[in-house]
Amino acid sequence: MTSIKEQAAISRLLSFLQEWDNAGKVARSHILDKFIETNQGKTAPELEQEFSQGASLFLVRLTTSLRITYMTDSYLEKLLRSIGIFLSAVSSNRYLIEFLEVGGVLTLLEILGLEKIKEEAKKESVKLLQVIANSGRTYKELICESYGVRSIAEFLAKSKSEETQEEVQVLLDSLVHGNPKYQNQVYKGLIALLPCESPKAQQLSLQTLRTAQPIIGTTHPSIVDCVLKVLGTMHLEVQYEAIELIKDLVGYDVRQALLKGLVALLIPSVKETSKLQAKILSDPSVLQLTPSLPMFLQQAAAAKAIGLNPRPRVLARNDMSIAEELLYLRVVRGLMAAMGNTDHSNSQRLASLTLECFVQMFPLVAEHVRKCMGEELYQLFLSNAEDLYMKIDSIQADILAANTVNVTKALCLHGSSYSMNTLYGSRDSAQMAYLTHFEEDVESKE
């Protein structure tokens, strides 16, 4: 027989459950407020003690209410926070299973896609998904099998709250760790986020990609174009993360494509430049916007990524072989062309500083740059590369923009310490073939 004390506890539980069952929206909202206030941080045994070993009876009411009312946003945030108290409690595996058995994951993911739901409620939904994901590999796989990666990524791109977006990043980071079956799916989802319109989402995706890349081990071909396009952003924090990811990616099989892409960005295509000129002629106000055009921002960011910054991990300064490979890709010509871009002073400044790096590293480059610039301009360049763009006139700018410097040809013709065998003697036949093909392609266009 149960004791009088136990009977009293059971009576209180039944009374509480009856109060919930008979309550309207306002009353239930008050009940949840009190539950959250008094039970936050409790362990599963403590919750059982609070509910006279019947905590699951209240949890099932919360989950039922969630499934019925989540589309109306009626006290939804409080419902989710209350369920979170159960799921995040120490020794709460039983509660987690009970929640998942009634389709909890699908409900949480659907909440993220509903437009009428408030941002705070969606953030609580993300936090619950974090708790589920952190419970082990099986639960991460369940989220991914429920098309969770797509739902979560789309929400990250559309969310207007940076705080909520940061919570989503934590969730994606959790899904990429200890989830070998679906880690590639998460990786591809992060790449798919890069073209989105939200700068914060781009920044967080780039950060998470840097974490994911060593776990994945291989690269997806689309990552090169996506990351290079991100360089056209006006948001410096996004550009910074893109450059940091590029530095990581040169250690993988996309190195050649990345370096070639960066060099190509130094000289915007004639097609894009023609479009720009047409806009300027048709609308004088467009001239004020030209410094912010993506192709010029990409140009400046490419110059920055290639090698001006003295920090240890910038490409050309960090690895001599990368610097040499960039020379064969005609980076000198590209940097000088960017220095002549009077429509974007930042491109001029960053390209000048990066060219200074190559001039200091390679005497042959210094020789060709000096010959192309002429003595007067070259001395100005040597005296203060960073401020050169403020001192050159239009004729000098045109000389830089239209330069045809070909250090690649000179390296091959001169041989000696700059010969192909010396620079790439230890490289495999595929890379040698790539370089030879590129040189032949360059010469055929001249």
Residue pairs with C-beta under 8 A, 6 or more apart in sequence:
2 10
6 52
9 52
10 52
10 54
12 52
13 51
13 52
13 54
13 57
16 51
16 58
17 54
17 57
17 58
17 61
19 27
19 31
20 28
20 31
20 58
20 61
21 61
23 31
25 74
25 75
28 65
28 75
29 75
29 78
32 75
32 78
32 79
32 81
32 82
33 78
35 82
35 85
36 78
36 81
36 82
36 85
38 50
39 47
39 50
39 85
40 85
41 85
42 50
42 85
42 89
43 89
43 90
43 91
43 92
44 55
44 86
44 89
44 90
44 91
44 92
44 94
44 95
45 91
46 89
47 55
47 85
47 86
47 89
48 54
48 55
51 57
51 58
55 86
55 95
56 94
56 95
56 98
59 83
59 86
59 95
59 98
59 99
60 98
60 102
62 79
62 82
62 83
62 86
63 83
63 98
63 99
63 102
63 104
64 102
65 79
66 76
66 79
66 80
66 83
66 104
66 107
67 102
67 103
67 107
69 75
69 76
69 79
70 76
70 79
70 107
70 110
70 111
70 114
70 117
71 114
71 116
73 116
73 117
73 118
73 121
76 111
76 117
76 118
76 121
77 118
77 120
77 121
77 124
80 121
80 124
80 125
80 127
80 128
81 124
83 99
83 104
83 128
84 124
84 127
84 128
84 131
86 92
86 95
86 99
87 95
87 96
87 99
87 128
87 131
87 132
88 131
89 95
93 135
96 131
96 132
96 135
96 139
100 132
100 139
100 142
104 128
104 132
105 129
105 132
105 142
105 143
105 146
105 148
106 146
108 125
108 128
108 129
108 132
109 129
109 143
109 146
109 147
109 148
109 151
109 152
110 151
111 117
111 121
111 122
111 125
112 122
112 125
112 126
112 151
112 152
112 154
112 155
113 151
113 154
113 155
119 159
119 160
119 161
119 164
122 155
122 159
122 164
123 161
123 163
123 164
123 167
126 152
126 155
126 164
126 167
126 168
126 171
127 167
129 143
129 148
129 152
129 171
130 167
130 170
130 171
130 174
132 139
132 142
132 143
133 139
133 140
133 143
133 171
133 174
133 175
134 174
136 178
137 178
137 179
140 174
140 175
140 178
140 179
140 182
141 179
141 181
141 182
143 149
143 175
144 175
144 179
144 181
144 182
144 185
144 186
145 182
148 175
149 172
149 175
149 182
149 185
149 186
149 189
150 189
152 168
152 171
152 172
152 175
152 189
153 172
153 189
153 190
153 192
153 193
155 168
156 165
156 168
156 169
156 172
156 193
156 198
156 201
156 204
156 205
157 193
157 196
157 197
157 198
157 201
158 198
159 165
159 168
159 198
159 201
162 200
165 198
165 200
165 201
165 204
166 204
168 204
169 204
169 207
169 208
172 186
172 189
172 190
172 208
173 208
173 211
175 182
175 183
175 186
176 183
176 186
176 187
176 190
176 208
176 211
176 212
176 215
177 215
179 186
183 212
183 215
183 216
184 216
186 212
187 209
187 212
187 213
187 216
187 220
188 220
190 205
190 208
190 209
190 212
191 205
191 209
191 220
191 222
191 223
191 226
193 201
193 202
193 205
194 202
194 205
194 206
194 226
194 227
194 229
194 230
195 226
195 229
195 230
196 202
199 233
199 235
199 237
199 238
202 230
202 233
202 235
202 238
202 241
203 235
203 237
203 238
203 241
206 227
206 230
206 238
206 241
206 242
206 244
206 245
207 241
209 223
209 245
210 241
210 244
210 245
210 248
213 219
213 245
213 248
213 249
213 252
218 252
218 253
219 249
219 252
219 253
219 254
221 254
223 249
223 254
224 249
224 254
224 257
224 258
224 261
225 261
227 242
227 245
227 246
227 249
227 258
228 258
228 261
228 262
228 265
228 298
228 302
229 294
229 298
230 238
230 239
230 242
231 239
231 242
231 243
231 265
231 297
231 298
231 301
231 302
231 305
232 294
232 295
232 297
232 298
232 301
233 239
233 242
233 294
233 297
234 292
234 297
239 297
239 301
242 301
243 301
243 304
243 305
246 258
246 262
246 305
246 315
247 305
247 313
247 314
247 315
247 318
249 255
249 258
250 258
250 259
250 315
250 319
250 322
256 325
256 431
256 434
259 315
259 322
259 325
259 326
259 329
260 329
260 438
262 302
262 305
262 306
263 302
263 306
263 326
263 329
263 330
263 331
263 334
264 334
265 295
265 298
265 299
265 301
265 302
266 299
266 302
266 303
266 331
266 334
266 335
266 337
266 338
266 351
267 299
267 333
267 334
267 337
267 338
268 295
268 296
268 298
268 299
269 295
272 295
276 290
276 293
276 295
279 286
280 286
280 287
280 290
290 296
290 343
290 344
291 343
291 344
291 345
291 346
293 344
296 341
296 343
296 344
296 346
296 347
297 344
299 338
299 341
299 344
299 347
299 351
300 338
300 344
300 346
300 347
300 350
300 351
303 335
303 338
303 347
303 350
303 351
303 353
303 354
304 350
304 354
305 314
305 315
306 314
306 315
306 316
306 326
306 331
306 335
306 354
307 314
307 315
307 316
307 317
307 323
307 326
307 354
307 357
307 358
308 314
308 350
308 353
308 354
308 356
308 357
309 317
310 317
312 318
315 322
315 323
315 326
316 322
316 323
316 326
316 354
316 357
316 358
316 361
317 323
317 357
320 361
321 423
323 358
323 361
323 362
324 423
324 424
325 435
326 358
327 358
327 362
327 365
327 407
327 408
327 411
328 408
328 411
328 423
328 435
328 438
328 439
329 408
329 438
330 405
330 406
330 407
330 408
330 442
331 358
332 355
332 358
332 365
332 368
332 369
332 405
332 407
333 403
333 404
333 405
333 406
333 407
334 351
335 351
335 352
335 354
335 355
335 358
336 351
336 355
336 369
336 372
336 373
336 400
336 403
336 405
337 400
337 401
337 402
337 403
338 347
338 348
338 350
338 351
339 347
339 348
339 351
339 352
339 355
339 388
339 389
339 397
339 400
339 401
340 348
340 396
340 397
340 398
340 399
340 400
340 401
340 402
340 403
341 347
341 348
341 351
341 401
342 348
342 394
342 397
345 389
345 390
348 388
348 389
349 386
349 387
349 388
349 389
352 381
352 385
352 386
352 388
352 389
353 385
353 386
355 369
355 381
355 385
356 381
356 385
358 365
359 365
359 366
359 369
359 382
360 366
362 407
362 418
364 407
364 410
364 411
364 414
364 418
365 407
368 405
368 406
368 407
368 410
369 378
369 381
369 405
370 378
372 399
372 403
372 405
373 381
373 396
373 399
373 400
374 399
377 392
377 396
377 399
380 388
380 391
380 392
381 388
392 400
404 446
406 442
406 446
408 439
408 442
409 439
409 442
409 443
410 418
411 418
411 419
411 420
411 423
412 419
412 420
412 439
416 422
420 432
420 435
420 436
424 431
424 432
424 435
